[in-house]
C-alpha cells in the first residue's frame, strides 16, 4: 500500500501531464492500485487508460512492466511518454536490435517503464532480468486480447499469467475498453489472478449514432458506401475482415470520390503502415480502409465516423472499433453495412483459429495445422490437458464463437433499438431511445418513413432514410 494524499496526486497530475482533473474512472482505479489491489479496469476508448499506470509509476518506487499487443501501440505510448519529458522508457520487442535489447536488460533497474509483447515476455533472458528488479506494477494492456487472441493465433498470451507468477506475482492492472462479464472472468482465469477488484465503466458512447444498413449484393454495398461517404463530414475508418477487399475499396474511393484514402493492414510493411498512420493523424488522409488492428492507441480525437464493411465476429470487437469515433465528445456515427451471408466470413476465420478436434488423434491431420494451432495445442498439453479434455475445450470454443456471431446478427437485425440490445449484452441499463440514438424503426417512423415490419425493408421515400438521418445528425456542420 502506498500512502499518498489527494493533494500530492493532483500535483503529480498537473506537473507530469498538465491536467487539473481526472477523467471518469482514472482516479478510482489509481486509488485501488495505491491500496495494493489487483485491478481489472474496463474503461471506454478515449478514457485515458494509459495515464493510470503512468501516474502509478511516478508515485511508486520500482519499474512498471507493460505487456502490450501491438508494436504500433507500444511505439505510440513510448513516444507520448518521451514527449512528456520521461526518458526512463525501454522497449523489448522484435523491432529492437538484439544488441540494444541486451543493453536494456543489463540496465533494467534504471528504467521506470518497460514495454514488451507477450512473446518477448516468454524469453528466459527477459524473465531472468525482470526477476532481478523491483516490479511495482505489471500491466496487461488491451487485456481482452488474452481471450480473443490467446485462444487462436497468439497462444503466448495464455502464458502471461505463468510468467507473472515466475516474477513473484507483482501487483497487476488489466486494462480494456470492452469486456462482457464472461470475458472478464476469462481474463482473470487465464492470467491466474487470485484476488482482484473491478472497475467497469459504461460502454455506452452517447455521442455516437448507431446505424445498420443492408445491401443485397457486394456491388450494392459498394454503391451505398460511396453514397454514404459523400454525406459524412470529417475523417473516418472503414473496417474490413479482408486485406484484399480493404485494398480494393480504398482504390475505389480514390477513383470515385474527392477523398484521400489508404489501406492499413498486416500485409503492408512497417514503414508503410507508420506513414499511413501519420498521414491520417495529420489530416492528409480522409479515410483509412483497415483491418481490426488499426486504431489501438491512435490518438486522433476528431474521427467522425467508423464504418464496418464486414461484420465483426463478436459484439466486443464491434464496440472496441466503433469507440474510435468521437473521442472529442462531438457527434459521430458508426454504420455497419450488411449483406446477407456476411456472417460466413467470421465463421470461416473462426474455423482457422480453433484447431480441428480430429487433428488431436490423427498425426496426418495434425500436420495440416498452422503454426499457431500447433502452438495452442502444445500450450494446453503442457498445461496437462488430455486429448479428451482438449476436444471438449475446442468444441466449447467453437460453440462460443457461433454464439458471438449470433449475438452480432441479433444486433444487426434488431427492429426496435440497437443500443438497447448492445447495452443488454454488457449487462447495462438502458435509459431510453432518443432521436440520435440509432437507426431503429421508432426513429424511421418519426421521420415519416414506412417500414415493412415483417421484412424490415424500407419502402423508399424520395430521400433515402439513412441520408435523411445523417443530414439531421450533422445539421450544424
N, C-alpha and C positions, 0 to 999 in steps of 0.2 A: 504494500500500500504506500502511495506517495502523498504526503501531506502538502497541499498547495492551496492557497487562498484564491477566491474568485478574482481578487484584485490582481494577483500575480498572473493568473490565467489570461485575463483580458489585456494586461500589459504585454504579455508574450504575443498575443494575437495581433495587437496593434504594431508592436515592434517588428515582428517577423513577417507579417502578411499585410499590414496596413489596413486591417479591418477593425471596426469598433464593435461589431456584434457577430454572433454566430448565426448560421442558417439552422432551420429546424432539424433537430436530431444530433447535430455535431457536438454540442456541449454535453448532452445527455450520455452519448456513447463515450466521450472522453472521460467523463466522471466515472463511468463504470470501469474503465481501464485503470484509472488512477486508484480505484478501490480494489485493484488486483483481481478483477472478474473477467474470465474469458468471455468474449462477446461476439455474437453474430448480429451484424447490423445490416438491415435491409433499408437502403435509402435510395430514393429515385435518382435517375440521371440528372446531373446538374446540382445535386445537393451538397457537393463538396466533400466527398468521402475521403479523398487523399489528405485533406487538411487535418483530419482526425489523427492519423498516425504520425503526420509530420509534427503536429503540436505535442503529441505524447513524446516523440523523440527529443524535442527541445526541452521538455520538462523532466525527463528521466535520464539517469545515467545508463550508459551502455549503447548497444547497437540495435537499430531496427532492421530486421530482415524482411524483405517484401518479396513474396512469390507471386509472379505476375504472368499472365498467359501469352502476351504478345510482345514481340520485340519493339514494335512501334509504340506500344503503350509504355514500355519501360523507358524508351528514349524520350518520350514526351514528358514523363514525370521527372526524369533526371534533369532535363532542360529547364523545367519550371523551378526546380529546387536551386539550380545553379544561377538562374536569373534573379532569384530572391537573395542571392549572396552566399548560399550554402555551398561549400566546396568539399565537405566530407561525405561525398557520394561516390559509390562504386557500382559497377555492373559486372555480373558474371554470366555471360551468355555466349552463344556460338558466334556472335558478331564481334567479340573482343579477341584480339590475338592471344594465343596461349601464353606468350612471354609477359604480356600485360596482366593477364589473369593471375599468373604466378606471383607477380609483384603485389597485386591486390590481396591475395590470400596470405602472403608473407606479412603484410602490414594491416591485416583486417581490423585489428583493435583501434586503428586510427580513424576508422570511418563511422559516421553516425547513421547513414542509410546505405544498405546493401541490397540491390535488386538482382533477382535471378529468376530463371524459368524453372518449372518443376523438374525438367530434365537435368538441369545443372545441379539442382539440389541433391540429386541421387548420386552424384560423383563422390567417391570416397575421399579424394583430396579436399573437396569442398566441405564435406561433413567434418572431417578431421580439423580443418581450420576453424570452423564455426564452434566446435567443441572447446576451443581454447579461449574464446572471448565471452563476455557477458552479453547475452541477448536480452535486451529489455522488452522487446515486443516482436512477435512473429506474426506477420500479416499475410493472409491469403486474399489477394485482390481478385475481384470478379469470381467469387467463390462458387457461383453456380456452375462454373466450368469444371469443377471437381466432379459433378454429377453428369453434366451434359457431354463433356469431352473425355472425362476419365474412363467412362464405360464404353468408349468407342475408339477414337483414334489417338488418344494421348493417355495411355494407362499409367504413365508416371505420376499423373495427378492423384491416383489412388494410393500412391506410396508416400505422399506428403505427410500424412499423419504419422507413419512409421519413422520418417526422418525427424520430425519434430520430437518424437519420443526419444530418439537417439541423442537429441540435443538437450535433453533434460526437461522436456515439456514446458518451454517458456510460455509466458502469457501470450494468448493468441487473439487476434482480431480477424474475423471473417467478414469481408465486405462484398455486397452485391446490390444491384439495383432492383432485381426482381427474383422472388422465390416464393412459391406456394408453401404451405405448411409441410407437405410431403417432401418437397425439395430441401427445405431447411433441415428436416430430420435426416435426410440422406447426406447432406453436407457434414452434419455432426457425426454421423456414423462413419463415413469414410475418412474423416480427419481424426477420428478416435479421440474426440473431446469428451471428457467425463462430466465435468460440471461447467455450466455456462449460463449466461443471461442473454436475452434477446432485446433488440430494439427494432421494431418493424414499422417503418413509415408507410404511408399510403402510396399505392401505385397510380392513383388517380391524378392524371395531369389535366386539370380542368381547362387549361388554355389550348388543348389540342383537340380539335374536332375530328371525330372518327367517321369514316365512310367506307362502305364496301360496295363495289360496283362489279356487275357481272357482264362479261362479253362471251359471245358464243364460240368464237374461234380465236386463234393466235393473231390473225390479221385484224380482227375486230378489236382485240386488246391493244394492238399497236396503234390503231387509229384513235382509240379512246385515250390512250396515253398522250399522244401528241396534242389532242384537243385539250386535255386537262393541263398540260404544261403551258399552253398558251394563256391559260386563265390564272395561273398561280404566280404570285409575286415572289421576289427574293430567290434564294438558293435552296437546294434540297438534295436528298439522297433517294435513289431508287434501288431497292434491294432485289437480288436475284439468287437463285439456287444454282445457276449455271454460269460458268465463266464465259462460255461461248456466246450465250444469249446476252450477257452483260456487254460484251464487245459489240455485238450486232446492234443492240438497241442504242448504245452510245453513238455509233456511226449514224444510225437512223435519225437521231435527234440533231446531230450536227448538220446533216444533209437536208433537213426539212424545216428546222426552226432557227430563229435568230438567237440561239443559245449556245454556250460553250459547254460541252460535255466530255467526260473522260471516264474510262473504266478503272476499277480498282479491285484487284484480287490476287491470290497467291501465285497465279501463273505469270505475274509480272516480276521484274527484278526489284530488289530492294530500293535501288536508286530511283526507278520509275515510280514506284509507289510513294516514296517520300516526296518526289516532285509533284505528283498529283495532289497529295495531301496539303502541301504547302500552297499550291495554286488555289485550292479550294478555300483554305484558311484566309487567303488574301483577296478573295472575291474575283480571281481571274478565271474561275470556272463557276458556272451556274449550277451544273448538275453532275453528281457522281453516280455512275452505274456500278454498284458494288456488290460483292458477296458479304456474308454476315460479319466478317472480321472488321470491316471498316466502321469506325465510329467510336470504338472503345478508346477513351482518353482524348477524343477530339474536342478541343476547347473552342468551339465555334457556337456562340450562344444564339446567333440570329438565323439558324436554319428554320425556314418557314414551312417546309413540307417534307414528309417521308412517304414514299410510295412503295408498296410491295407488289412487284411484278409477279413474283412467285409466292405461293403460300408457305409460310414458315411451318416447321414440323411441330411446334408447340406454342402455347399461349405465352409462355415466359419469354421466348425469343422474340415474339411479336412485340411485346411490351418493351423489352430491352431496346429494340431497334426504333420503335416509334418515339421513344423517350429522348431521342437525339434531336428532336424538333423542339423549338420554342423554349430553349433553356433561359432565354432572357425574359420569360414570362409573357411575351406578346402572343397574340393569336396565331395559331399554326394549325396545320391539318395533317392527318395520317389517313392515307387512302390505300385500300387493298383492291387490286384488280384480280377478279376470279373468273376462270374459265372452267366449266365442268370437266373433271378429270385431273385438275391441278394437284389433287391430293395424292396422285400416283408418284409425284416427284419425291416428297418426303418419305413415302413408303419404300421407294427404291433405295434412297440414301440410307434409311434405317437398316435395310437388308444387308448393306455393305458394312455397316458399323457393328452389327450383332452377329457373331460367328454362327455358322450352321451347327445345329446340335449333332447332325450326322458326322461332322468332322471330328467330334470328340472320340469316336470309336473307329474311325476309318483313317488309316495312315495316308491312303491315296487322296482322300478328300481334304485332309489336313494340309497337304502340300499346296492345295489351291488357295489357302487362306492368305490374305495380305499380311504384311509385317505387323501392322497394328493389331490385327485379330490374333495372331500368334502370340504377341506380347501380352495381350489381355488374358488369354488362356493361361499363359505361363504365370502371370501375376496371381490369378485365383488358385492355381495348383500349388504355387509356393505358399499360399495362404492356408493350404490344407484341404481344399475342396476336392471331393471325388467327382468322377465323371457324371454320376447321377445328380449330385448337387449342382454341378455346372450346367447340366441340361435344364434343370428346373429354374436356375438363375437366368439363363438366356431366354427361356420361354417366357418367364415373367417380364423380362426387359422388352421382348417383342410385343407382349400384350400392353405394357405401359406405353410404348411408342404408338401403338394403334389407338389407345385411349386418348393420347395427347393430340393426335391428328383429328380424332372425333370431336375433341373439345374446340379445336380451331374451326372445324366445319360448323359446329353449332353457333359459334360466334359470328361466322360469315353469314349464315342463313337466318339469323335471328330476325324476326319480323317486327319486333317492338323496339326495345332499347338495347343496343350493343354494349353500351357502357355498363349497364346493369349486369349483363352476363359476364362481362370482363371482371368486374369487381367481385361477383359471386365466386369466381374461380379462385380468387385470392382471399376469400372469406372476409371481404369488406362490406360494410354497409353502403347502400346506395341512397342518395338523398333526393332523387327525383330527376326526371328528364327535363332538359331545358332546350331552348332554341339552338344553342351552339354546342350541344352535347354530341349528337351523332345523327347519321342519316337513317333514322328509323321511320316506320310507317306513320307514326304520330306526326313527325316533322314534315313528311310529304303532304299529309292531309292539311296541315296548317298552311301550306303553300298552294293548296287547291289542286294538288296533283293526285289523280286517281290511281289506286293500286289494286291489282287483282290479288286478293289475299290468299288465293289457292296456289297460284303460280309465282307470286311475289314479283311479277313483271310490271313494269311501269307502262301505262297507256300514255304514250308520248304526247305531251303538250307542245306548244310552239317552241318553247325553250327547254332544252334538256334539263331534267330536275337537278342533276349534280351541278350544272353550270349555275342554275338559279341559287343553289345553296352556297357555292363558292363566292358568287358575287355578293351575297348577303353577308357572308363571314368577313370578307375583305373589303367591305363597302368604303372604308375610310382610307384605303391605301392610296 
